[in-house]
Amino acid sequence: MDNPFPEYQRFCQSCGMPLTDEVVSDNPEYCKYCFADGKFTQDCTMEQMIEVCVQFLDEFNKNTGLNLTADEYREQLRQYFPTLKRWQKK
């Protein structure tokens, strides 16, 4: 998935949210919703994280000008998430 937020260069390495000063955690690679107090806030699989993100599809579409369906968004996230640090195979 191409960067839908070209004004942002950094993204949470767990959920893909653009990292702004308001949402960055104590670890600069993650947002405060995914990482706090030195650990991940949720113990989840990549598929579970995708389902969390799909809940915010309306906001994503509004912010990007896109009109993705939930299934289209899921598929894009399945392609994108493996590029994020948390989900890379070790």
DSSP file (Angstrom, degrees, kcal/mol; ACC not computed):
  #  RESIDUE AA STRUCTURE BP1 BP2  ACC     N-H-->O    O-->H-N    N-H-->O    O-->H-N    TCO  KAPPA ALPHA  PHI   PSI    X-CA   Y-CA   Z-CA
    1    1 A M              0   0    0      0, 0.0     2,-0.0     0, 0.0    75,-0.0   0.000 360.0 360.0 360.0 129.2    0.0    0.0    0.0
    2    2 A D        -     0   0    0      1,-0.1    78,-0.0     2,-0.1     3,-0.0  -0.313 360.0 -80.9 -67.9 159.1    1.4    3.4   -0.9
    3    3 A N        -     0   0    0      1,-0.2    -1,-0.1     2,-0.1     5,-0.0  -0.490  40.7-169.0 -64.5 110.6    1.7    6.0    1.8
    4    4 A P  S    S+     0   0    0      0, 0.0    -1,-0.2     0, 0.0     3,-0.1   0.577  83.0  53.4 -78.3  -7.3   -1.8    7.4    2.1
    5    5 A F    >   +     0   0    0      3,-0.1     3,-2.4     1,-0.1    -2,-0.1  -0.654  63.5 171.4-124.4  73.5   -0.4   10.2    4.4
    6    6 A P  T 3  S+     0   0    0      0, 0.0    -1,-0.1     0, 0.0    -3,-0.0   0.713  74.1  66.5 -61.8 -19.0    2.4   11.8    2.4
    7    7 A E  T 3  S+     0   0    0     -3,-0.1     2,-0.4     2,-0.0    -2,-0.0   0.637  95.5  68.1 -75.4 -11.5    2.8   14.6    4.9
    8    8 A Y    <   -     0   0    0     -3,-2.4    -3,-0.1     1,-0.1    12,-0.1  -0.897  53.2-179.0-111.2 138.2    3.9   12.1    7.5
    9    9 A Q        +     0   0    0     -2,-0.4     2,-0.4    10,-0.2    -1,-0.1   0.645  68.0  61.6-104.2 -21.5    7.2   10.2    7.4
   10   10 A R        -     0   0    0      9,-0.3     9,-2.6     3,-0.0     2,-0.3  -0.882  59.8-177.6-114.9 141.2    6.9    8.1   10.5
   11   11 A F  B     -A   18   0A   0     -2,-0.4     6,-0.1     7,-0.3     2,-0.1  -0.972  39.4 -91.9-134.2 147.2    4.3    5.5   11.2
   12   12 A C     >  -     0   0    0      5,-3.1     4,-1.4    -2,-0.3    18,-0.3  -0.368  31.4-140.3 -56.0 130.7    3.6    3.3   14.2
   13   13 A Q  T  4 S+     0   0    0     16,-2.6    73,-2.4     1,-0.2    74,-0.3   0.208  97.4  42.2 -84.1  16.8    5.4    0.1   13.7
   14   14 A S  T  4 S+     0   0    0     15,-0.1    -1,-0.2    71,-0.1    70,-0.1   0.626 131.5  12.2-121.6 -50.1    2.5   -1.9   15.1
   15   15 A C  T  4 S-     0   0    0      2,-0.1    -2,-0.1    37,-0.0    66,-0.1   0.554  91.7-121.4-111.4 -11.2   -0.8   -0.3   13.7
   16   16 A G     <  +     0   0    0     -4,-1.4    -3,-0.1     1,-0.3     3,-0.1   0.498  55.5 153.6  85.0   2.9    0.5    1.9   10.9
   17   17 A M        -     0   0    0     -6,-0.1    -5,-3.1     1,-0.1    -1,-0.3  -0.389  55.7-100.8 -64.3 139.7   -0.9    5.1   12.4
   18   18 A P  B     -A   11   0A   0      0, 0.0     2,-0.9     0, 0.0    -7,-0.3  -0.417  38.2-125.2 -58.8 134.6    0.9    8.3   11.4
   19   19 A L        +     0   0    0     -9,-2.6    -9,-0.3    -2,-0.1     2,-0.2  -0.755  39.5 167.4 -91.4 107.1    3.1    9.3   14.3
   20   20 A T    >>  -     0   0    0     -2,-0.9     4,-1.8   -12,-0.1     3,-1.0  -0.666  52.8-100.4-106.0 168.3    2.4   12.9   15.4
   21   21 A D  T 34 S+     0   0    0      1,-0.2    -1,-0.0    -2,-0.2    -2,-0.0   0.819 121.7  58.0 -57.9 -30.1    3.5   14.5   18.6
   22   22 A E  T 34 S+     0   0    0      1,-0.2    -1,-0.2     9,-0.0    -3,-0.1   0.790 117.1  28.7 -73.0 -27.8    0.1   13.9   20.0
   23   23 A V  T <4 S+     0   0    0     -3,-1.0     9,-3.3    -5,-0.1    10,-0.3   0.532  86.5 114.4-115.0  -7.0    0.1   10.1   19.6
   24   24 A V  B  <  -B   31   0B   0     -4,-1.8     7,-0.2     7,-0.3     2,-0.0  -0.403  55.4-141.5 -68.8 142.7    3.8    9.0   19.8
   25   25 A S        -     0   0    0      5,-2.7    11,-0.1     2,-0.6     7,-0.1  -0.154  36.8 -83.5 -90.3-172.2    4.6    6.8   22.8
   26   26 A D  S    S+     0   0    0      9,-0.3    10,-0.1     1,-0.1     5,-0.1   0.679 124.6  64.2 -68.3 -16.3    7.7    6.8   25.0
   27   27 A N  S >  S-     0   0    0      8,-0.2     3,-2.2     3,-0.2    -2,-0.6  -0.955  86.2-144.9-103.7 116.3    9.1    4.6   22.3
   28   28 A P  T 3  S+     0   0    0      0, 0.0    -1,-0.1     0, 0.0    -2,-0.1   0.527  93.2  64.3 -65.7  -3.5    9.4    6.8   19.2
   29   29 A E  T 3  S+     0   0    0    -17,-0.1   -16,-2.6     2,-0.1     2,-0.3   0.559 102.8  50.0 -91.4  -8.2    8.6    3.8   16.9
   30   30 A Y  S <  S-     0   0    0     -3,-2.2    -5,-2.7   -18,-0.3    -3,-0.2  -0.907  78.5-115.5-133.4 155.2    5.1    3.3   18.2
   31   31 A C  B >>  -B   24   0B   0     -2,-0.3     4,-2.0    -7,-0.2     3,-0.9  -0.452  35.9-110.6 -81.3 163.3    1.9    5.2   19.0
   32   32 A K  T 34 S+     0   0    0     -9,-3.3    -8,-0.1     1,-0.2    -1,-0.1   0.680 116.3  61.1 -69.4 -16.9    0.6    5.5   22.6
   33   33 A Y  T 34 S+     0   0    0    -10,-0.3    -1,-0.2     1,-0.1     3,-0.1   0.764 114.3  33.3 -79.5 -25.0   -2.3    3.2   21.8
   34   34 A C  T <4 S+     0   0    0     -3,-0.9     7,-2.4     1,-0.3     8,-0.5   0.711 125.7  32.5 -99.9 -25.4    0.0    0.3   20.9
   35   35 A F  E  <  +C   40   0C   0     -4,-2.0     2,-0.3     5,-0.3    -9,-0.3  -0.986  62.3 149.1-143.0 126.2    2.9    0.8   23.3
   36   36 A A  E >   +C   39   0C   0      3,-2.8     3,-1.6    -2,-0.4   -11,-0.0  -0.989  63.7  13.7-154.1 148.2    3.1    2.3   26.8
   37   37 A D  T 3  S-     0   0    0     -2,-0.3     3,-0.1     1,-0.3    -1,-0.1   0.840 130.5 -54.8  54.3  37.3    5.2    1.8   29.9
   38   38 A G  T 3  S+     0   0    0      1,-0.2     2,-0.3    -3,-0.0    -1,-0.3   0.585 122.2  71.3  79.7  10.3    7.8   -0.1   27.9
   39   39 A K  E <  S-C   36   0C   0     -3,-1.6    -3,-2.8     0, 0.0    -1,-0.2  -0.978  89.0 -83.1-151.8 164.8    5.5   -2.8   26.5
   40   40 A F  E     -C   35   0C   0     -2,-0.3    -5,-0.3    -5,-0.2    -6,-0.1  -0.442  31.3-140.2 -67.1 142.5    2.8   -3.4   23.9
   41   41 A T  S    S+     0   0    0     -7,-2.4     2,-0.4     1,-0.1    -6,-0.1   0.721  86.6  38.5 -77.5 -21.5   -0.7   -2.5   25.2
   42   42 A Q        -     0   0    0     -8,-0.5     2,-1.0     2,-0.1    -1,-0.1  -0.995  68.1-145.4-132.3 136.3   -2.2   -5.5   23.6
   43   43 A D        +     0   0    0     -2,-0.4     2,-0.3    -3,-0.1    -2,-0.0  -0.857  53.3 137.7 -94.4 100.8   -1.0   -9.0   23.1
   44   44 A C        -     0   0    0     -2,-1.0     2,-0.1     3,-0.0    -2,-0.1  -0.915  52.8-109.4-143.6 165.0   -2.5   -9.8   19.7
   45   45 A T     >  -     0   0    0     -2,-0.3     4,-2.1     1,-0.1     5,-0.2  -0.434  40.3-104.8 -86.6 169.6   -1.8  -11.3   16.4
   46   46 A M  H  > S+     0   0    0      1,-0.2     4,-2.3     2,-0.2     5,-0.2   0.906 123.1  53.1 -61.5 -40.9   -1.4   -9.4   13.2
   47   47 A E  H  > S+     0   0    0      1,-0.2     4,-1.9     2,-0.2    -1,-0.2   0.888 107.9  50.4 -62.4 -39.0   -4.9  -10.5   12.1
   48   48 A Q  H  > S+     0   0    0      2,-0.2     4,-1.8     1,-0.2    -1,-0.2   0.899 109.8  50.4 -65.9 -39.3   -6.4   -9.2   15.4
   49   49 A M  H  X S+     0   0    0     -4,-2.1     4,-2.4     1,-0.2    -2,-0.2   0.888 107.0  55.0 -65.5 -38.3   -4.6   -5.9   14.9
   50   50 A I  H  X S+     0   0    0     -4,-2.3     4,-2.3     1,-0.2    -1,-0.2   0.925 106.9  50.4 -59.2 -43.7   -6.0   -5.6   11.4
   51   51 A E  H  X S+     0   0    0     -4,-1.9     4,-0.9     1,-0.2    -1,-0.2   0.867 108.4  52.5 -65.1 -35.2   -9.5   -6.1   12.9
   52   52 A V  H >< S+     0   0    0     -4,-1.8     3,-0.7     1,-0.2     4,-0.3   0.942 111.6  46.7 -61.5 -46.2   -8.8   -3.3   15.4
   53   53 A C  H >< S+     0   0    0     -4,-2.4     3,-1.9     1,-0.2    -2,-0.2   0.853 102.3  63.0 -66.5 -35.3   -7.8   -1.0   12.6
   54   54 A V  H >< S+     0   0    0     -4,-2.3     3,-1.8     1,-0.3    -1,-0.2   0.792  90.7  68.6 -61.6 -27.0  -10.8   -1.9   10.4
   55   55 A Q  T << S+     0   0    0     -4,-0.9     3,-0.3    -3,-0.7    -1,-0.3   0.763 100.6  49.0 -60.5 -23.6  -13.0   -0.4   13.2
   56   56 A F  T <> S+     0   0    0     -3,-1.9     4,-2.4    -4,-0.3    -1,-0.3   0.083  75.0 116.1-104.4  22.0  -11.5    3.0   12.2
   57   57 A L  H <> S+     0   0    0     -3,-1.8     4,-3.2     1,-0.2     5,-0.2   0.884  72.3  55.1 -60.2 -41.7  -12.1    2.6    8.4
   58   58 A D  H  > S+     0   0    0     -3,-0.3     4,-2.3    -4,-0.2    -1,-0.2   0.921 110.8  45.6 -59.3 -43.1  -14.6    5.5    8.2
   59   59 A E  H  > S+     0   0    0      2,-0.2     4,-2.6     1,-0.2    -1,-0.2   0.912 112.7  51.0 -65.7 -42.4  -12.0    7.8    9.8
   60   60 A F  H  X S+     0   0    0     -4,-2.4     4,-1.8     2,-0.2     6,-0.3   0.945 111.6  47.2 -58.9 -49.2   -9.3    6.5    7.5
   61   61 A N  H  X>S+     0   0    0     -4,-3.2     4,-2.0     1,-0.2     5,-0.6   0.908 112.8  49.5 -59.9 -42.7  -11.5    7.0    4.4
   62   62 A K  H  <5S+     0   0    0     -4,-2.3    -1,-0.2    -5,-0.2    -2,-0.2   0.915 113.4  45.7 -62.5 -43.5  -12.3   10.5    5.5
   63   63 A N  H  <5S+     0   0    0     -4,-2.6    -1,-0.2     1,-0.2    -2,-0.2   0.752 122.1  35.8 -73.7 -24.2   -8.7   11.5    6.2
   64   64 A T  H  <5S-     0   0    0     -4,-1.8    -1,-0.2    -5,-0.2    -2,-0.2   0.598 100.5-123.4-104.6 -13.9   -7.4   10.0    2.9
   65   65 A G  T  <5S+     0   0    0     -4,-2.0    -3,-0.2     1,-0.3    -4,-0.1   0.574  70.4 129.7  78.2   7.9  -10.3   10.8    0.5
   66   66 A L      < -     0   0    0     -5,-0.6    -1,-0.3    -6,-0.3    -2,-0.1  -0.380  52.9-150.3 -87.4 171.6  -10.5    7.1   -0.3
   67   67 A N        +     0   0    0     -2,-0.1     2,-0.1    -3,-0.1    -9,-0.1  -0.381  31.6 166.1-139.2  56.8  -13.7    5.0   -0.2
   68   68 A L        -     0   0    0    -11,-0.2     2,-0.2     1,-0.1    -7,-0.1  -0.433  31.5-130.8 -76.2 146.7  -12.4    1.6    0.7
   69   69 A T     >  -     0   0    0     -2,-0.1     4,-2.5     1,-0.1     5,-0.2  -0.467  32.4-103.9 -82.3 167.9  -14.7   -1.2    1.8
   70   70 A A  H  > S+     0   0    0      1,-0.2     4,-2.6     2,-0.2     5,-0.2   0.901 123.4  49.9 -60.6 -40.8  -13.8   -3.2    5.0
   71   71 A D  H  > S+     0   0    0      2,-0.2     4,-2.2     1,-0.2    -1,-0.2   0.899 110.7  49.0 -66.9 -39.6  -12.6   -6.1    2.8
   72   72 A E  H  > S+     0   0    0      2,-0.2     4,-2.2     1,-0.2    -2,-0.2   0.917 112.7  48.2 -63.6 -42.2  -10.5   -3.9    0.6
   73   73 A Y  H  X S+     0   0    0     -4,-2.5     4,-2.7     2,-0.2     5,-0.2   0.922 109.4  52.5 -65.1 -44.2   -9.0   -2.3    3.7
   74   74 A R  H  X S+     0   0    0     -4,-2.6     4,-2.4     1,-0.2    -1,-0.2   0.930 109.8  49.2 -55.3 -46.4   -8.3   -5.6    5.3
   75   75 A E  H  X S+     0   0    0     -4,-2.2     4,-1.2     1,-0.2    -1,-0.2   0.904 111.0  49.0 -63.8 -41.4   -6.5   -6.8    2.2
   76   76 A Q  H  X S+     0   0    0     -4,-2.2     4,-2.2     1,-0.2     3,-0.3   0.915 111.7  49.6 -63.5 -41.6   -4.3   -3.6    2.0
   77   77 A L  H  X S+     0   0    0     -4,-2.7     4,-3.1     1,-0.2    -2,-0.2   0.866 105.2  57.4 -66.5 -34.9   -3.4   -4.0    5.7
   78   78 A R  H  < S+     0   0    0     -4,-2.4    -1,-0.2    -5,-0.2    -2,-0.2   0.812 112.5  42.0 -64.5 -28.2   -2.5   -7.7    5.1
   79   79 A Q  H  < S+     0   0    0     -4,-1.2    -2,-0.2    -3,-0.3    -1,-0.2   0.845 121.0  41.6 -81.6 -36.5    0.0   -6.4    2.5
   80   80 A Y  H >< S+     0   0    0     -4,-2.2     3,-2.1     1,-0.2     4,-0.4   0.892 101.4  64.9 -81.5 -43.3    1.2   -3.4    4.6
   81   81 A F  G >< S+     0   0    0     -4,-3.1     3,-2.1     1,-0.3     6,-0.4   0.834  91.0  63.5 -58.2 -37.6    1.5   -4.9    8.1
   82   82 A P  G 3  S+     0   0    0      0, 0.0    -1,-0.3     0, 0.0     7,-0.2   0.688  98.1  59.3 -62.5 -12.8    4.3   -7.3    7.3
   83   83 A T  G <  S+     0   0    0     -3,-2.1     2,-0.2    -4,-0.1    -2,-0.2   0.613  88.5  93.3 -85.5 -12.4    6.5   -4.3    6.5
   84   84 A L  S X> S-     0   0    0     -3,-2.1     3,-1.0    -4,-0.4     4,-0.8  -0.573  85.7-120.2 -83.9 145.6    6.0   -2.9   10.0
   85   85 A K  G >4 S+     0   0    0      1,-0.3     3,-0.9    -2,-0.2   -71,-0.1   0.858 108.4  54.6 -53.1 -44.6    8.6   -3.8   12.7
   86   86 A R  G 34 S+     0   0    0    -73,-2.4    -1,-0.3     1,-0.2   -72,-0.1   0.825 114.5  40.0 -62.3 -31.1    6.2   -5.6   15.1
   87   87 A W  G <4 S+     0   0    0     -3,-1.0    -1,-0.2    -6,-0.4    -2,-0.2   0.413  83.7 118.0-104.0   0.8    5.0   -8.0   12.4
   88   88 A Q  S << S-     0   0    0     -3,-0.9     2,-0.2    -4,-0.8    -5,-0.1  -0.457  72.6-109.8 -70.1 139.8    8.2   -8.8   10.5
   89   89 A K              0   0    0     -7,-0.2    -1,-0.1    -2,-0.2    -2,-0.1  -0.494 360.0 360.0 -69.6 134.7    9.1  -12.5   10.6
   90   90 A K              0   0    0     -2,-0.2    -1,-0.1    -3,-0.0    -2,-0.1   0.427 360.0 360.0 -95.2 360.0   12.2  -13.0   12.8
